């Protein structure tokens, strides 16, 4: 068993323990993916206004194994009654996940 296998298994266990949201992903060109376990995240964003300003980024972390392909910018995320649009997709290859940064639809 390689280190990558051990790390991948540990990442899956950690994701399962912290997944606190069930979302649907609605790609622009294919069928919706319903019931995806996700970790809701809130990051400090880049500061476009200079020192002393704060920007927050809201998003979801989904395991790559749970979605058939990389979600694209513009895809819709439905979480409960909230609807978001994906504005950035980050590759969390160290944890085997896509980081989907969103904004209100």
C-alpha positions as CSV (number, residue, x, y, z in Angstrom):
1,X,0.0,0.0,0.0
2,X,1.4,3.4,-1.0
3,X,1.4,6.6,1.0
4,X,-1.1,8.0,-1.6
5,X,-3.5,5.1,-0.8
6,X,-3.2,5.7,2.9
7,X,-3.6,9.5,2.5
8,X,-6.6,9.0,0.2
9,X,-8.4,6.7,2.6
10,X,-7.7,9.1,5.5
11,X,-9.0,12.1,3.4
12,X,-12.2,10.2,2.6
13,X,-12.8,9.4,6.3
14,X,-12.2,13.0,7.3
15,X,-14.5,14.3,4.6
16,X,-17.2,11.9,5.8
17,X,-16.8,13.1,9.4
18,X,-17.1,16.8,8.5
19,X,-19.6,16.7,5.6
20,X,-22.4,18.9,7.0
21,X,-24.3,19.7,3.8
22,X,-26.2,17.7,1.2
23,X,-26.2,19.6,-2.1
24,X,-27.3,19.2,-5.7
25,X,-25.0,20.2,-8.5
26,X,-26.7,21.3,-11.7
27,X,-24.2,21.5,-14.5
28,X,-25.0,23.6,-17.5
29,X,-25.0,20.8,-20.0
30,X,-25.9,17.6,-18.2
31,X,-28.3,16.1,-15.6
32,X,-28.3,17.2,-12.0
33,X,-26.2,15.3,-9.5
34,X,-28.4,15.1,-6.4
35,X,-27.5,14.2,-2.8
36,X,-23.8,15.0,-2.9
37,X,-22.2,15.1,0.6
38,X,-20.3,18.4,1.0
39,X,-18.4,20.4,3.5
40,X,-19.6,23.9,3.6
41,X,-16.7,26.3,3.9
42,X,-16.1,30.0,4.5
43,X,-12.7,31.4,3.5
44,X,-11.1,34.7,3.9
45,X,-10.9,36.0,0.3
46,X,-8.3,38.1,-1.5
47,X,-8.4,41.7,-0.3
48,X,-9.1,43.9,-3.4
49,X,-9.7,47.1,-1.4
50,X,-6.4,47.3,0.6
51,X,-5.4,46.9,4.2
52,X,-8.1,46.7,6.8
53,X,-10.9,45.4,4.5
54,X,-12.2,41.9,4.8
55,X,-13.7,39.7,2.1
56,X,-15.3,36.4,2.7
57,X,-15.7,33.6,0.2
58,X,-18.4,30.9,0.6
59,X,-18.2,27.5,-1.0
60,X,-18.4,23.8,-0.8
61,X,-15.9,21.0,-0.8
62,X,-17.0,17.9,-2.6
63,X,-15.1,14.6,-3.0
64,X,-13.9,14.0,-6.6
65,X,-15.2,10.4,-6.2
66,X,-18.7,11.7,-5.6
67,X,-19.0,13.6,-8.9
68,X,-18.4,12.2,-12.4
69,X,-16.5,15.2,-13.7
70,X,-15.0,18.5,-12.6
71,X,-17.9,21.0,-12.0
72,X,-17.7,24.0,-14.2
73,X,-18.0,27.7,-13.5
74,X,-21.6,28.7,-13.9
75,X,-23.0,25.4,-12.5
76,X,-25.8,25.8,-10.0
77,X,-25.5,24.5,-6.4
78,X,-28.7,23.9,-4.5
79,X,-28.4,23.7,-0.7
80,X,-31.8,23.5,1.0
81,X,-33.7,26.6,-0.3
82,X,-30.5,28.5,-1.2
83,X,-29.3,28.5,-4.8
84,X,-25.8,29.5,-5.7
85,X,-23.7,29.8,-8.8
86,X,-20.2,28.4,-9.0
87,X,-17.7,31.2,-9.7
88,X,-14.4,29.3,-9.2
89,X,-13.4,25.7,-9.0
90,X,-10.2,24.9,-7.1
91,X,-8.4,21.5,-7.3
92,X,-7.9,20.2,-3.8
93,X,-5.7,17.4,-5.1
94,X,-4.1,16.9,-1.7
95,X,-7.5,15.8,-0.3
96,X,-9.1,14.5,-3.4
97,X,-11.8,17.1,-3.6
98,X,-13.1,20.0,-5.6
99,X,-13.4,23.3,-3.8
100,X,-16.4,25.1,-5.3
101,X,-16.5,28.8,-4.6
102,X,-20.0,30.2,-5.0
103,X,-22.1,33.3,-5.0
104,X,-25.8,33.9,-4.6
105,X,-27.8,33.1,-7.8
